[in-house]
Amino acid sequence: MKNSIYDILKFKLGEESYEYEHKIIPIPPYKFLENNLSLEPYEYFGEISSILGYRIKQAILYFNADILMRVELKYKGDIVLNLKSKLEESQLNFSSIMFLKLHFNQEENLSVLMYQKKTLIQKVID
């Protein structure tokens, strides 16, 4: 049986910021533009034990007009292949409005699982 991606990932795109009231703090840059949308980043400091079986080092939530548009989950070390395997094993139904990226930031020694609304992806025009 396939599960929703949101059964695994704690944060649901499209949720309003009041859902996280008293669990987020703004972080610089406090506002920036991306694909003509204003995004405001917040660090989530609420309770998270683990996501996909690994402890989260940091969770950053990006809101536009109080609507959650992007989530970055940061894990210590290079565990990209492990996270990819966990996602594949979970037999998830991905949201049709979601874009997901998984990469390793060597400078910070962090694996990053980022997912966002597709409206943030800039279309390439030939």
JOFENGI-V21896 format. One record per backbone hydrogen bond with DSSP energy under -1.0 kcal/mol. CO is the residue of the C=O (numbers start at 1). NH is the residue of the N-H. If there is no record, write none. Layout:
[[CO	NH] [CO	NH]]
This chain:
[[3	93] [4	7] [5	8] [5	9] [12	15] [15	68] [16	19] [17	20] [18	21] [20	23] [23	45] [25	43] [32	39] [34	37] [37	34] [39	32] [40	63] [41	27] [42	61] [43	25] [51	54] [54	51] [58	74] [59	44] [60	72] [61	42] [62	69] [62	70] [63	40] [64	67] [66	17] [67	64] [68	14] [69	117] [70	62] [71	115] [72	60] [73	113] [74	57] [74	58] [75	111] [77	79] [79	83] [80	84] [81	85] [82	86] [83	87] [84	88] [85	89] [86	90] [88	91] [91	3] [93	5] [95	98] [97	118] [99	116] [101	114] [103	112] [105	109] [105	110] [109	77] [110	105] [111	75] [112	103] [113	73] [114	101] [115	71] [116	99] [117	120] [118	121]]
